Structures are given as structure tokens and as C-alpha cells.
Amino acid sequence: MAVPAPLADIESSYVPTHPEEIHGGYDIRVGNFIRLQGTGRITPAGLVCGGICAATVLLATAVLVRAARGR
């Protein structure tokens, strides 16, 4: 799969700062005037921390819903 020209510049100049870093990017065009570009990077430890935070929020929400129904 060929990388679009704007992302090719980003990919060629990118040097990872961590050996297990995950890197991605996108380039979306809608018509002639709208263009969205973005890149991101994360480490496996960041993914684990994000999962723990999401689980904590969902658990807290479930406790609050159960407490509200009990009244």
C-alpha cells in the first residue's frame, strides 16, 4: 500500500524514541477544500495504562448507576 505524499514526508523523517513505540497516521480529504491530517504514537505501557483508566471509569459508572437505582 502506497503512502500518500504528505505522509511519506512524515514517515521518512520519523525516528522512534522508544524501541517498542507504535506509530500511525492518516490523511483524509473531503472535496477540494477540506483536508484532515494526523499522526500519533504510543508505547505498549501507554496502551495498558489507557485500558486500566477506561476500566476504572466504567467500574465507577456501574457503581453510581447501581446506587442511583437503589433509592
C-alpha positions as CSV (number, residue, x, y, z in Angstrom):
1,M,0.0,0.0,0.0
2,A,1.5,3.3,-1.1
3,V,1.7,6.1,1.5
4,P,0.2,9.4,0.3
5,A,2.7,12.2,-0.4
6,P,2.2,14.3,2.7
7,L,2.5,11.2,5.0
8,A,5.6,10.0,3.1
9,D,7.5,13.0,4.3
10,I,6.4,12.3,7.9
11,E,7.3,8.6,7.7
12,S,10.7,9.2,6.1
13,S,11.8,11.8,8.7
14,Y,10.4,9.9,11.7
15,V,12.9,8.4,14.2
16,P,11.3,6.4,17.1
17,T,12.3,7.5,20.6
18,H,11.4,4.1,22.1
19,P,12.2,0.7,20.7
20,E,8.6,-0.7,21.1
21,E,6.8,2.5,20.0
22,I,3.7,2.2,17.8
23,H,3.3,4.9,15.2
24,G,0.4,5.7,12.9
25,G,-1.0,8.5,10.7
26,Y,-3.9,9.4,8.5
27,D,-4.7,11.8,5.6
28,I,-8.4,12.4,4.8
29,R,-9.6,14.6,2.0
30,V,-13.3,15.7,1.6
31,G,-13.8,17.6,-1.6
32,N,-11.3,20.2,-2.7
33,F,-11.1,22.4,0.4
34,I,-11.2,20.1,3.5
35,R,-8.2,18.0,4.5
36,L,-7.5,16.3,7.8
37,Q,-4.1,15.0,8.7
38,G,-2.9,13.5,11.9
39,T,-0.3,11.3,13.4
40,G,0.0,9.5,16.8
41,R,2.4,7.4,18.7
42,I,2.1,5.3,21.8
43,T,4.1,2.6,23.7
44,P,2.7,-0.7,25.0
45,A,2.8,0.7,28.5
46,G,0.6,3.6,27.4
47,L,-1.9,1.1,26.0
48,V,-2.0,-0.8,29.3
49,C,-2.5,2.5,31.3
50,G,-5.3,3.6,28.9
51,G,-7.0,0.2,29.4
52,I,-6.7,0.5,33.2
53,C,-8.1,4.0,33.2
54,A,-11.1,3.0,30.9
55,A,-11.9,0.0,33.2
56,T,-11.8,2.2,36.3
57,V,-14.2,4.8,34.7
58,L,-16.6,2.0,33.6
59,L,-16.5,0.4,37.1
60,A,-17.1,3.7,38.8
61,T,-20.0,4.4,36.4
62,A,-21.6,1.0,37.2
63,V,-21.3,1.6,40.9
64,L,-23.0,5.0,40.5
65,V,-25.8,3.6,38.4
66,R,-26.4,0.8,40.9
67,A,-26.5,3.3,43.8
68,A,-29.0,5.5,41.9
69,R,-31.3,2.6,41.2
70,G,-31.3,1.5,44.8
71,R,-33.1,4.6,46.1
